[in-house]
């Protein structure tokens, strides 16, 4: 049995490496998306940018799924949950765009990096999961890192940093609701509903903010939609190659892309407090992910041993 596991470990490692590479590439796509979004919201209202972005993404998603895939995934067993989580995501994305208008990309993402830790905290009351003292410690340390970034009482707190913290909480709740939706519907159904519902909801608001766009800006919107669809597809494929606990730490490469794009495109660099706080948040998040991996492995071993 041991020899069989060792013989099969090579393909397993290669599969996880492919998953990691796809996740890092997905984060690069999302980083480029955020750079384009920041540029567009400096010239146009955030609701308009969100609306046009989702309208442009709609045919791409329908093309990826195909007519048969659309028909197969159009019915949800929990439609109100799908609508609610998508509405929450739409509001969260609008808040993040407002933050991009006021702050450097890296500052916003330094706060958003706390999202996995908030998910860990919310999973106890909302999903009934058990979280040990080590992961609770990681959550507390991560939140202290957010306080280092915001620095309440030590400097004038920028309102956009508080909005970024609110967005992190909303995105964490969206992740919890997505997990719940995943127990009832396949990922393709959630993906299709999210795309269609977001386009419909934003169509109720976006037209009221209409402003003419230049041909170059229309090109940026097309790139925005393509990057979003590519990033989400790569992330889904990454999770097919490797467990979420393996992929999650590499989502923090988003911070690296935010720093690089923020500096090259906008000339922004985070200050030392933001860097220090971000390192604390990322370190705590990676430790919490590692503890989850250890816990899951121990649980699988216990089940295997009992058999």
C-alpha positions as CSV (number, residue, x, y, z in Angstrom):
1,X,0.0,0.0,0.0
2,X,2.8,2.5,0.9
3,X,4.6,1.7,-2.4
4,X,1.3,2.3,-4.3
5,X,0.9,5.7,-2.6
6,X,4.5,6.7,-3.4
7,X,4.1,5.5,-7.0
8,X,1.0,7.7,-7.4
9,X,2.5,10.7,-5.7
10,X,4.3,11.9,-8.8
11,X,1.1,12.5,-10.8
12,X,-0.6,14.0,-7.7
13,X,2.2,16.5,-7.2
14,X,2.2,17.4,-10.9
15,X,-1.6,18.0,-10.8
16,X,-1.3,20.2,-7.8
17,X,1.5,22.2,-9.4
18,X,-0.7,22.7,-12.5
19,X,-3.5,23.9,-10.1
20,X,-1.1,26.3,-8.4
21,X,0.1,27.7,-11.8
22,X,-3.5,28.2,-12.9
23,X,-4.4,30.0,-9.6
24,X,-1.4,32.3,-9.9
25,X,-2.4,33.1,-13.5
26,X,-6.0,33.7,-12.5
27,X,-4.7,36.2,-9.8
28,X,-2.7,38.0,-12.6
29,X,-5.9,38.2,-14.6
30,X,-7.8,39.7,-11.7
31,X,-5.0,42.1,-11.0
32,X,-5.0,43.4,-14.5
33,X,-8.8,43.6,-14.2
34,X,-8.5,45.8,-11.2
35,X,-6.0,48.0,-12.9
36,X,-8.4,48.6,-15.8
37,X,-11.3,49.1,-13.4
38,X,-9.3,51.7,-11.5
39,X,-8.5,53.6,-14.7
40,X,-12.2,53.5,-15.9
41,X,-13.7,54.6,-12.6
42,X,-11.5,57.7,-12.6
43,X,-13.5,58.8,-15.7
44,X,-16.9,57.1,-15.3
45,X,-19.3,56.2,-12.5
46,X,-18.8,52.9,-10.8
47,X,-22.3,51.6,-11.6
48,X,-21.8,52.2,-15.3
49,X,-18.5,50.4,-15.4
50,X,-19.9,47.4,-13.5
51,X,-23.0,47.3,-15.7
52,X,-21.0,47.4,-19.0
53,X,-18.5,44.9,-17.7
54,X,-21.1,42.3,-16.9
55,X,-23.0,42.9,-20.1
56,X,-19.8,42.3,-22.0
57,X,-19.0,39.1,-19.9
58,X,-22.5,37.6,-20.5
59,X,-21.9,36.4,-24.1
60,X,-18.5,35.1,-23.2
61,X,-19.9,32.9,-20.4
62,X,-22.8,31.7,-22.6
63,X,-20.2,30.8,-25.3
64,X,-18.1,28.9,-22.7
65,X,-21.1,26.9,-21.5
66,X,-22.7,26.4,-24.9
67,X,-26.4,26.1,-25.6
68,X,-26.6,22.7,-24.0
69,X,-24.7,23.8,-20.9
70,X,-27.0,26.8,-20.5
71,X,-30.2,24.7,-20.7
72,X,-28.7,22.2,-18.3
73,X,-27.7,24.7,-15.7
74,X,-30.5,27.2,-16.0
75,X,-32.6,25.5,-13.2
76,X,-31.5,26.0,-9.6
77,X,-32.8,24.2,-6.6
78,X,-32.2,27.3,-4.5
79,X,-32.9,30.3,-6.7
80,X,-33.3,32.8,-3.9
81,X,-30.0,31.9,-2.5
82,X,-28.4,32.3,-5.9
83,X,-30.1,35.8,-6.3
84,X,-29.1,36.9,-2.8
85,X,-25.5,35.9,-3.0
86,X,-25.2,37.6,-6.4
87,X,-26.8,40.8,-5.2
88,X,-24.4,40.8,-2.3
89,X,-21.5,40.4,-4.7
90,X,-22.7,43.2,-6.9
91,X,-22.8,45.7,-4.0
92,X,-19.4,44.5,-2.8
93,X,-17.9,45.0,-6.2
94,X,-19.4,48.5,-6.4
95,X,-17.8,49.3,-3.0
96,X,-14.4,48.0,-4.1
97,X,-14.5,50.2,-7.3
98,X,-15.2,53.2,-5.1
99,X,-12.2,52.2,-3.0
100,X,-10.1,51.9,-6.2
101,X,-11.0,55.5,-7.1
102,X,-9.7,56.8,-3.7
103,X,-6.8,54.5,-2.8
104,X,-3.9,52.7,-4.5
105,X,-4.7,49.1,-5.5
106,X,-2.2,47.6,-3.0
107,X,-3.9,49.4,-0.1
108,X,-7.3,48.1,-1.0
109,X,-6.1,44.5,-1.5
110,X,-4.1,44.6,1.7
111,X,-7.4,45.0,3.6
112,X,-9.3,42.5,1.3
113,X,-6.6,39.9,2.1
114,X,-8.4,39.4,5.4
115,X,-11.4,37.8,3.6
116,X,-10.3,34.2,4.1
117,X,-9.9,34.8,7.8
118,X,-13.4,36.4,8.0
119,X,-14.7,33.3,6.2
120,X,-13.1,31.1,8.9
121,X,-14.8,33.1,11.6
122,X,-18.2,33.1,9.9
123,X,-18.0,29.4,9.1
124,X,-18.7,28.6,12.8
125,X,-22.1,30.3,13.3
126,X,-23.3,30.0,9.6
127,X,-21.9,26.6,8.5
128,X,-21.6,24.9,11.9
129,X,-17.9,24.2,11.3
130,X,-15.4,23.6,14.2
131,X,-12.4,26.0,14.4
132,X,-9.6,25.2,16.8
133,X,-7.7,27.6,18.9
134,X,-4.8,27.8,16.5
135,X,-7.0,29.0,13.7
136,X,-8.9,31.4,16.0
137,X,-5.4,32.8,16.9
138,X,-4.6,33.2,13.2
139,X,-7.9,35.1,12.8
140,X,-7.1,37.4,15.7
141,X,-3.6,38.0,14.4
142,X,-4.9,38.7,10.9
143,X,-7.4,41.2,12.2
144,X,-4.6,43.0,14.1
145,X,-2.8,43.2,10.7
146,X,-5.8,45.0,9.3
147,X,-5.7,47.4,12.2
148,X,-2.1,48.1,11.4
149,X,-3.1,49.1,7.9
150,X,-6.0,51.2,9.0
151,X,-4.3,52.6,12.1
152,X,-7.4,53.9,13.9
153,X,-6.4,56.5,16.5
154,X,-2.8,56.9,15.2
155,X,-3.6,58.7,12.0
156,X,-6.6,60.1,10.1
157,X,-8.4,57.0,8.9
158,X,-9.3,57.2,5.2
159,X,-13.0,56.4,4.8
160,X,-12.1,54.2,1.8
161,X,-10.1,51.9,4.1
162,X,-13.2,51.4,6.2
163,X,-15.2,50.7,3.1
164,X,-12.6,48.2,2.0
165,X,-13.0,46.4,5.4
166,X,-16.7,46.4,4.8
167,X,-16.2,44.9,1.4
168,X,-13.9,42.2,2.8
169,X,-16.7,41.2,5.2
170,X,-19.3,41.2,2.4
171,X,-17.1,39.1,0.2
172,X,-16.5,36.7,3.0
173,X,-20.3,36.3,3.5
174,X,-20.6,35.9,-0.3
175,X,-18.2,33.0,-0.1
176,X,-20.2,31.4,2.7
177,X,-23.4,31.7,0.7
178,X,-21.6,30.3,-2.3
179,X,-20.6,27.2,-0.2
180,X,-24.2,26.8,0.7
181,X,-25.3,27.1,-2.9
182,X,-22.7,24.5,-3.8
183,X,-24.4,21.9,-1.6
184,X,-27.6,22.3,-3.8
185,X,-26.3,23.3,-7.3
186,X,-23.3,22.4,-9.4
187,X,-20.6,25.1,-9.9
188,X,-21.7,25.7,-13.5
189,X,-25.2,26.5,-12.3
190,X,-23.9,29.0,-9.7
191,X,-21.6,30.5,-12.3
192,X,-24.4,30.9,-14.8
193,X,-26.8,32.3,-12.3
194,X,-24.2,34.7,-11.0
195,X,-23.5,36.1,-14.4
196,X,-27.1,36.4,-15.5
197,X,-28.5,37.8,-12.3
198,X,-25.6,40.3,-11.9
199,X,-26.3,41.6,-15.5
200,X,-30.0,41.9,-14.8
201,X,-29.6,43.7,-11.4
202,X,-27.0,46.1,-12.8
203,X,-29.3,46.8,-15.8
204,X,-31.8,48.3,-13.3
205,X,-29.1,50.9,-12.2
206,X,-26.4,51.2,-14.9
207,X,-28.4,53.0,-17.6
208,X,-29.1,55.9,-15.2
209,X,-25.4,56.6,-15.1
210,X,-24.8,56.5,-18.8
211,X,-21.9,58.5,-20.2
212,X,-20.4,58.2,-23.7
213,X,-17.2,56.2,-23.9
214,X,-14.3,56.5,-26.3
215,X,-13.3,53.6,-28.6
216,X,-10.3,53.0,-26.4
217,X,-12.5,52.7,-23.3
218,X,-14.8,50.3,-25.1
219,X,-11.7,48.2,-25.9
220,X,-10.7,48.3,-22.2
221,X,-14.2,47.1,-21.3
222,X,-13.8,44.2,-23.7
223,X,-10.5,43.4,-22.1
224,X,-12.1,43.6,-18.7
225,X,-14.7,41.1,-19.6
226,X,-12.2,38.7,-21.2
227,X,-9.9,38.9,-18.2
228,X,-12.7,38.2,-15.8
229,X,-14.0,35.2,-17.7
230,X,-10.4,33.8,-18.2
231,X,-9.6,34.4,-14.5
232,X,-12.7,32.6,-13.2
233,X,-12.3,29.7,-15.7
234,X,-8.6,29.3,-14.6
235,X,-9.6,29.3,-11.0
236,X,-12.3,26.7,-11.5
237,X,-9.7,24.5,-13.4
238,X,-7.1,25.1,-10.6
239,X,-9.6,23.8,-8.0
240,X,-10.1,20.7,-10.2
241,X,-6.4,20.0,-10.1
242,X,-5.7,20.8,-6.4
243,X,-7.7,21.1,-3.2
244,X,-8.8,24.5,-2.0
245,X,-6.5,24.4,1.0
246,X,-3.6,24.1,-1.4
247,X,-4.8,26.8,-3.8
248,X,-5.9,29.4,-1.1
249,X,-2.4,30.6,0.0
250,X,-1.6,31.4,-3.6
251,X,-4.5,33.8,-3.9
252,X,-2.4,36.2,-1.9
253,X,-0.2,36.7,-5.0
254,X,-3.0,39.1,-5.9
255,X,-1.3,41.5,-3.5
256,X,1.9,41.2,-5.5
257,X,0.1,41.9,-8.8
258,X,-1.7,44.9,-7.1
259,X,1.7,46.4,-6.1
260,X,3.3,45.8,-9.5
261,X,0.3,47.2,-11.5
262,X,-0.3,50.0,-9.1
263,X,3.4,51.1,-9.4
264,X,3.8,50.6,-13.2
265,X,0.5,52.1,-14.2
266,X,-0.4,54.6,-11.5
267,X,2.9,55.3,-9.8
268,X,1.6,54.1,-6.4
269,X,3.5,52.3,-3.7
270,X,2.2,51.2,-0.3
271,X,3.7,52.8,2.8
272,X,5.6,50.8,5.3
273,X,2.6,50.4,7.6
274,X,0.5,49.0,4.8
275,X,3.3,46.5,3.9
276,X,3.7,45.5,7.5
277,X,0.0,45.0,8.0
278,X,-0.3,43.1,4.8
279,X,2.5,40.7,5.8
280,X,0.7,40.0,9.1
281,X,-2.6,39.4,7.3
282,X,-1.0,37.1,4.7
283,X,1.0,35.2,7.2
284,X,-2.0,34.6,9.4
285,X,-4.1,33.5,6.4
286,X,-1.4,31.1,5.2
287,X,-1.1,29.6,8.6
288,X,-4.9,29.2,8.9
289,X,-5.0,27.5,5.5
290,X,-2.2,25.2,6.6
291,X,-4.0,24.3,9.8
292,X,-7.1,23.5,7.7
293,X,-5.0,21.2,5.5
294,X,-3.7,19.4,8.6
295,X,-7.2,19.1,10.1
296,X,-8.6,17.7,6.8
297,X,-5.8,15.3,6.4
298,X,-6.2,14.0,10.0
299,X,-10.0,13.6,9.4
300,X,-9.4,11.6,6.2
301,X,-6.8,9.4,8.0
302,X,-9.3,8.8,10.8
303,X,-12.0,7.8,8.4
304,X,-9.6,5.5,6.5
305,X,-8.4,4.0,9.7
306,X,-11.9,3.2,10.9
307,X,-12.6,1.4,7.7
